[in-house]
Amino acid sequence: MQKDAYSLILEAIDAGVYKPGDRLVESELADRFGVSRTPVREALQRLETQSMLTRDGRSLIVASLDHNQLAELYAVRTELEGLAARLAARHATEEEIRVLRGMVAEDYALLGGDPRALSRANKRFHKQIHLASHNRFLVTQLDLVHRSMALMATTSFAAEGRDAVGLAEHDAIVRAIEARDGEAAYQALRGHISKAFETRLRIDAGELKTR
């Protein structure tokens, strides 16, 4: 299935091809993605409406999140992710749980490597939990939250030592889901997101080095 201009630009922002503050030029995007300028223009207007892009004079640039916006985003993400874990403990199939367990096992091989690879693996893991909640409305809301997460220039997994701790937290989340313990899964995922937020704040404050 061919992706539309909106999806292509959004994925490029998510992958860090375009970072907060980068200017997006209609003609350059059309050339990069091999599409005409009209769908690119429409995609840029849509992304501006969704606050993914902002105006700098006549130019459109990738938006960035200030401290308060970051706190608001994490407050919502913490609760929604926790709810997804609680529902996954109740509704996930045995096959879905095996997939989650396999992801954690595979991700240990990424320790100490490229933080971006760990970040991609982290997104896959969280998306799998969202799907395992078997609640389409929750999945839709979490997709919106994760779209805004693309506006952060660094991943918390880039912090020294965060990757091993983060994966241990993933392991605890899966064990709670396996045990069908909704409350434990909720608390484990909330704690995981809270720690990621704390790590990000320490990176922004210059307290933690990144790789």
C-alpha positions as CSV (number, residue, x, y, z in Angstrom):
1,M,0.0,0.0,0.0
2,Q,1.4,3.4,-1.0
3,K,1.7,5.8,1.8
4,D,0.3,9.3,1.5
5,A,2.3,12.5,1.9
6,Y,1.0,13.1,5.4
7,S,2.2,9.6,6.6
8,L,5.5,10.0,4.9
9,I,6.2,13.4,6.5
10,L,5.0,12.3,9.9
11,E,7.3,9.2,9.8
12,A,10.2,11.4,8.8
13,I,9.6,13.6,11.9
14,D,9.2,10.5,14.0
15,A,12.5,9.0,12.7
16,G,14.3,12.2,13.4
17,V,14.9,13.1,9.8
18,Y,13.3,16.4,10.6
19,K,13.9,17.6,14.1
20,P,12.2,20.4,16.1
21,G,13.1,23.7,14.6
22,D,13.8,22.3,11.1
23,R,12.1,24.1,8.2
24,L,9.9,22.1,5.9
25,V,9.9,23.2,2.3
26,E,7.1,22.1,0.0
27,S,9.2,21.5,-3.1
28,E,12.0,19.7,-1.2
29,L,9.5,17.3,0.4
30,A,7.8,16.7,-2.9
31,D,11.2,15.7,-4.4
32,R,12.2,13.6,-1.4
33,F,9.0,11.5,-1.4
34,G,8.4,11.5,-5.2
35,V,4.9,13.1,-4.9
36,S,3.4,16.2,-6.4
37,R,3.3,19.4,-4.4
38,T,-0.5,19.5,-3.9
39,P,-0.7,16.5,-1.5
40,V,2.4,17.8,0.3
41,R,0.8,21.2,0.8
42,E,-2.4,19.6,2.1
43,A,-0.3,17.4,4.4
44,L,1.6,20.4,5.8
45,Q,-1.7,22.2,6.5
46,R,-3.0,19.2,8.3
47,L,0.2,18.9,10.4
48,E,0.0,22.6,11.2
49,T,-3.6,22.2,12.4
50,Q,-2.5,19.3,14.6
51,S,0.3,21.5,16.1
52,M,3.0,19.2,14.7
53,L,4.3,22.2,12.7
54,T,4.3,25.9,13.6
55,R,4.9,29.1,11.6
56,D,8.1,31.0,11.7
57,G,7.4,34.0,9.5
58,R,6.3,32.6,6.2
59,S,8.0,29.2,6.8
60,L,6.7,26.1,8.5
61,I,9.0,24.5,11.0
62,V,8.7,21.3,13.1
63,A,7.2,22.3,16.4
64,S,9.0,21.8,19.8
65,L,7.5,21.2,23.2
66,D,8.2,23.5,26.1
67,H,8.5,22.3,29.7
68,N,4.8,22.7,30.5
69,Q,3.7,21.0,27.3
70,L,6.1,18.1,28.0
71,A,4.6,17.7,31.5
72,E,1.1,17.8,30.2
73,L,1.9,15.2,27.5
74,Y,3.5,12.8,30.0
75,A,0.6,13.3,32.5
76,V,-1.8,12.0,29.8
77,R,0.5,9.4,28.5
78,T,1.2,7.9,32.0
79,E,-2.5,7.4,32.7
80,L,-3.4,6.1,29.2
81,E,-0.5,3.7,29.0
82,G,-1.3,2.4,32.5
83,L,-4.9,1.8,31.4
84,A,-3.7,-0.1,28.3
85,A,-1.5,-2.4,30.5
86,R,-4.4,-3.0,32.9
87,L,-6.7,-3.9,30.0
88,A,-4.0,-6.0,28.3
89,A,-3.7,-8.1,31.5
90,R,-7.4,-8.8,31.2
91,H,-7.8,-9.2,27.4
92,A,-4.5,-10.1,25.8
93,T,-4.4,-13.5,24.0
94,E,-1.7,-16.0,24.8
95,E,-0.2,-15.3,21.4
96,E,0.0,-11.5,22.1
97,I,1.7,-12.2,25.4
98,R,4.3,-14.5,23.7
99,V,4.9,-11.7,21.2
100,L,5.6,-9.2,24.0
101,R,7.8,-11.7,25.8
102,G,9.7,-12.2,22.5
103,M,10.2,-8.5,22.0
104,V,11.8,-8.1,25.5
105,A,14.1,-11.0,24.8
106,E,15.2,-9.6,21.4
107,D,15.6,-6.1,22.7
108,Y,18.3,-7.2,25.2
109,A,20.6,-7.7,22.2
110,L,20.3,-4.0,21.4
111,L,21.8,-2.9,24.8
112,G,24.7,-0.5,24.5
113,G,24.0,0.0,20.8
114,D,22.3,2.7,18.8
115,P,19.8,4.5,21.0
116,R,17.6,5.1,17.9
117,A,17.3,1.3,17.4
118,L,16.3,0.9,21.0
119,S,13.8,3.8,20.6
120,R,12.2,2.1,17.6
121,A,12.0,-1.2,19.6
122,N,10.5,0.7,22.5
123,K,7.8,2.1,20.3
124,R,7.0,-1.4,18.9
125,F,6.7,-2.8,22.4
126,H,4.3,0.0,23.6
127,K,2.2,-0.3,20.4
128,Q,1.9,-4.0,21.1
129,I,0.5,-3.3,24.6
130,H,-1.9,-0.8,23.1
131,L,-3.2,-3.4,20.7
132,A,-3.4,-6.0,23.4
133,S,-5.7,-3.8,25.4
134,H,-8.4,-4.6,22.7
135,N,-9.9,-1.2,23.1
136,R,-9.9,0.7,19.8
137,F,-10.8,4.1,21.4
138,L,-7.8,3.8,23.7
139,V,-5.5,2.8,20.9
140,T,-6.7,5.9,18.9
141,Q,-5.9,8.2,21.8
142,L,-2.5,6.7,22.4
143,D,-1.7,7.1,18.7
144,L,-2.3,10.8,19.1
145,V,-0.1,11.0,22.2
146,H,2.7,9.1,20.5
147,R,2.5,11.3,17.4
148,S,3.2,14.3,19.7
149,M,6.1,12.3,21.3
150,A,7.9,12.7,17.9
151,L,8.4,16.4,18.7
152,M,11.1,15.4,21.3
153,A,14.6,15.7,19.8
154,T,16.1,12.9,21.9
155,T,15.0,9.5,23.3
156,S,15.3,8.8,27.0
157,F,17.0,5.6,25.9
158,A,20.0,7.7,24.9
159,A,20.7,8.5,28.6
160,E,23.6,6.5,29.9
161,G,22.4,3.4,31.7
162,R,18.7,4.0,30.9
163,D,18.5,1.3,28.3
164,A,19.2,-1.6,30.7
165,V,16.8,-0.2,33.3
166,G,14.1,0.5,30.7
167,L,14.2,-3.1,29.5
168,A,14.1,-4.5,33.0
169,E,10.9,-2.3,33.4
170,H,9.5,-3.8,30.2
171,D,10.2,-7.3,31.6
172,A,8.2,-6.4,34.8
173,I,5.3,-5.1,32.7
174,V,5.1,-8.3,30.7
175,R,5.3,-10.5,33.8
176,A,2.3,-8.6,35.3
177,I,0.3,-9.0,32.1
178,E,1.3,-12.7,32.0
179,A,0.1,-13.1,35.5
180,R,-3.2,-11.4,34.5
181,D,-2.6,-8.9,37.4
182,G,-4.2,-5.7,36.0
183,E,-3.2,-3.6,39.0
184,A,0.4,-4.7,38.9
185,A,0.5,-4.1,35.1
186,Y,-1.0,-0.6,35.5
187,Q,1.5,0.4,38.2
188,A,4.5,-1.1,36.4
189,L,3.7,0.8,33.2
190,R,2.9,4.0,35.0
191,G,6.2,3.7,36.9
192,H,8.0,3.1,33.6
193,I,6.6,6.2,31.9
194,S,7.3,8.3,35.1
195,K,10.9,7.2,35.1
196,A,11.3,8.0,31.4
197,F,9.9,11.5,32.0
198,E,12.3,12.0,34.9
199,T,15.2,10.9,32.7
200,R,14.1,13.3,30.0
201,L,14.0,16.2,32.4
202,R,17.4,15.3,33.7
203,I,18.8,15.2,30.1
204,D,17.2,18.6,29.4
205,A,18.7,20.0,32.7
206,G,22.2,18.8,31.6
207,E,22.4,16.3,34.5
208,L,22.6,13.2,32.4
209,K,24.9,12.5,29.4
210,T,23.4,11.0,26.3
211,R,25.0,8.6,23.8
